[in-house]
């Protein structure tokens, strides 16, 4: 159940994070990444959590260049986590 809750919340947070990035709201990106970092680490998605930590720092620093390099990696790591969660959900 915890993983299902995470799955739902991570989808919304990722959508909000991407929107904030597209609109240049880098401080919001940092804040959203902070939330994702914590929840990702708590469910064992450590690579995503570490990436979110980097995004949090870049967002707080208003570092558009760093975020530009981190966002594609975020999408890749998030896809891995979503694939894993979907496979686990199907097994239940």
Secondary structure, DSSP 4 states (H G I P E B T S, - for coil): -HHHHHHHHHHHHHHHHHHHHHTT-HHHHHHHHHHHHHHHHHTT-HHHHHHHHHHHHHHHTT-HHHHHHHHHHHHHHHHHHHHHHHHHHHH-
